[in-house]
Amino acid sequence: MPTSSDTAAPDAEAERLYALDPDEFVAARDAAVKALRGDGKRAEAAAVAKLRKPSVAAWVVNRLARDEADLLGALLDAGAKLRDVQLAGAAAADLRAAITAEGKALDALMRPAGRIAERSGSGREAALARARDTLHAAALDPDLAEEVRRGMVVREQQAIGFPLGAALPERPARPAAKPATGKAATREPEPAQAPARDEVAAKRLERAAAAAATAAERLDRAEQGLERASGELSEAESELARARRVLRAAETRVEGAERAAAAAERARNAAAKKAAEAAARHRELGGS
């Protein structure tokens, strides 16, 4: 996702950059930074410089936001309905209907997503799978949904289970035991067993969600570090290229000066020779 510093970049510029193919992003971003600096907009230039290149999956989602806004809106609306149904504690039939509607909206969006992913070349299937995960996560997360709707996704996202614990279905209640007769009727009823397996599953899901969130944060930090290092490398390479151009220009000037000095020396030698010859001739003619 774009960080808070990312979103401080001029909206129009950021939206333009995230609409580009991933291979075009870095060059276009650097050109935008240079143009902003040239206009004296140093704060805006710094914000744009921090914009991170989107992954291929994120780019697919960003293109869908621009090319298939209606289908994307239908998916996000279905996701919002699903969250509302879950929060309301609706009947199982309503929950199943909401889940089915979200799944159909997602399937409809994946058809144009496949056509967009074709343009990415190799790794199409992996990018498409990650784009699907991101779209599903956006349907369940209102904050991510807004980012997806704007087409400003930087990295693919993944939903952790189902929201609000609905991934853990309730265990059907046991049928009531038939009344016992005779001596058995005097026995104390056995205490009901707690739904231990559901509790264990819930704790496992909670731990898995926490681990996934931690891993996602670490990945995001590592990607930010990589992006910064890549930017520094790009800047260093640009400086090296400029230095090489300056060096080549200086070498050319040195070579030209050397040629001019050599020519001047030859001219001086020729002039000295002619002067000596003229002086000798003058002496021969009886000059002083």
N, C-alpha and C positions, 0 to 999 in steps of 0.2 A: 504494500500500500504506500501511497505517497505519505511522507512524514509531514508534520506541521510546517516545517520549513519549505517542503515541496509546495504545499498549498498556498504559500505566500507568494509564489511566482505569479506573474500576470496571467489571469485566467485564460484569456484568448490565446496567449502564446503556449501555455501548457496544453490546452485542448488541441491546438494545431499539432504540437509535437507528438502527443499520444495517439493521434490519428494516423501517423506515418508508419510505414513498415519498420520493423525493428532494425534492419540493416541501415536505414536512413536516419535513425534517431540521433546518434551521437554527433554526426557531422552537422545536422540541422540545429541541434542544441548549441553546439559550439559557435556556429554562425550567428545564432540569435544572441548569444552572450556577447560576441564581438560587436554586433550592431548596437545593442543596448549600451555597452560601455562607450562606444563611439558617440552616442547621443547623450552621454553624461549620466545615464540612469544606472548607477553602480549598484544600488540596492536591488533593483529588479534583475540586473545581470547576475548578481550573486545568487538570487533565488532560483533563476532559471538554470544556473550552472549546477545546482544541487538536484535537479530533476533526474531520476534514475531511468535508465533504459528498461522498457518492459520486457518480460519474458515472452516467448512466442504464444503461450497459452493466454497470458494477460492481453497481448495484442489482439488475439481472436475475440476475446470478450469486449475489448474496446471498439473493435470494428462492428460487432453486433449492436453495440449501443448506438452507433451512427447509422448503420445500414438496416437494422431490423428493430427499430425503436418500439413498434407496436407489439411484436412478439415478445421482446424483452419486458415491456410493461405488463403484458399478460402473465408472464412468469412471476414477476415481482409481486403483482397483485394476488396471484394464487398463493405465493409464499406468505403474504400478510394475512390472508384469510386462514391459512393453516395455523399460523401463530395465534390468531384470535380464537380459533376453535379449541386449540390446546389450552390457552389461558382460561377459557370459559369452562373447561372441564366438560365439554359436550359429550354426547353419547358416542359409543364406539362407531356407529354407522356414519355419523357426521364426520368423525375424525378420519375414517377410511375414505370417505368421499373427498375430503380436503386433500389427503395425501395423493389420491389418484389424480385429482385436478392439477396439483403441482407437478406430478410426474408427466402428465400429458403436455403441459405447457413447456416443460423442459425438453421433452422429446421433439416438440415442434421447433424449438429454437436450435436444436442440434443439427437439423438438416442444413440450414444456411451456414452454420458454424463449420460444417464439413467442407463446404465450398470455399470458405475463407481460409481454412487450414491448408487446403491444397496449395495455396500460394507460398506456404512456409517452406516447401521442399521437404528435406529429410526430417524424420521425427514427427510426421503428421499425426499418427495415431496417439502417441504419447501426449502431444500438445492438445489434441482434441479431448482426451480423457481428463486432462488437468483443467481445461476450459469448462468441461461439464461439472467437475467438482466445484469450481469457483462459482458457476452460475447457481448450483444447488445451494452452496453456502450463502450466497447473496439472497436467495429466496427466504432463508431462515434468519438472516441477520440484517436488521434495518439499516445499520451504519454502513455495512458493506454494500447493501442494496443501493444506497445513494451514490456511493463511489462508482459502482458498476453502471448505474443509470447515466452518470456524467461521462463514462468512458475514460476513466483516469486510473485504471488498475495497473499496478506495476508488477506484482507477483501473484501467482495463482494462490487460491485459498482452498481450504477443505473444511467441511462441516464436521464437527466432533459429535458423532452419534446423532441423535434426534433431539431437538430442543425440548427443554423442560422435562427431561426424563422419560419422554414417551417412548423411547426405544426399548424400554423394559415393560413388556406386556404384563398385565395383571394375571396372576394365576387364577384359574377358575375355582370358585368355592367348592369345597367337598359337599356331596349330598349329605343331608342330615341322617344320622344313624337311626335305624328303626328302634323303637322302645324295646328293651329286653324284658323277658318274662321270667318268672320263677326266682331262683336264688340270684341269677345274674343281675336281676333288677336292683339288688342291694349293693352292688359294687359301685365304688366311686368312679365317676367319669374321668377318663384320662385327660390331662390338660392339653389344650390345643397347642400344636407345634407352631412356633414362630416361622414366618416365611424366610428362613435363613438364606436360602439360595438367592432370593430376590435381593436381600440386603447385601450379600457378597457380590452379586453382579453389579449392584448400584455403586458399591465402593470401588470395584474394579473399573467401572466406567469413569468414575470421578478421578481415580488415579491416572487412568489413560488420558483423560481430557487435560489434566494438569501437566502430564509429561509431554503431550502433544503441543500444548501452549508454550511450555518452556523450550521445546525443540524449535518451534516456529520463531520464537523470539531470538534464539541463538542464530538460526538461519538468517533472519532478517538483519541482525547485527553483522554477520559474516558477509552478507550480500552488500550491505552498506559499506563495509570496509573494502570489499572488492571494487565497488563502484568508485570509492574515493581514490583507491590505488590506481585504478584504470584511468581516472581523470588526471591524476598527477603524472602518470606515465605519458598520457597523451600530450599534456602540457609540456613535459620535459622533451618529448620527441619533437614537438613544434619548435621549442627553443633551440634544440640541437639543429633542426633543419634551418632555422633562421641564422644560427651561427655559421653553419656550413656555407650558406649563401653569402654571408658577409665575408667569410674567409675566401671563397672563390672570387668574389669581386675584388678583394684586396690583392689576391695573387695575380689577377688579371691586370690590375693597376701596376703592380710591381713588374710584371713581364713587359708591360708597355713602357714603363720608365726605363727599364734596362735596355730595351731596344732603342729608345730615344737617346739614352746616354751613349750607347755603342755607336749610333749614327753620328752623334755630335763629336765623339772622339775621332771617328774616321774623317769627318769633315775638318776637324782641327789639324789632324795629321797631314791631310792633303793640303790644307792652307799653309802649314808650316813648310812642307816640302816645296810648294810653289814659291814661297817667300825666299827660301834658301836658294833656289834656282835663280830667282830674279836678282838676288844680291850677288851671286857668283857671276852672272852675266854682266852685271853692272861693273864689277871689278875688271872683268876682261876688257871692257870697253874703255878702261882708263878712269873710271869713276873713283872717287875717294872712298 
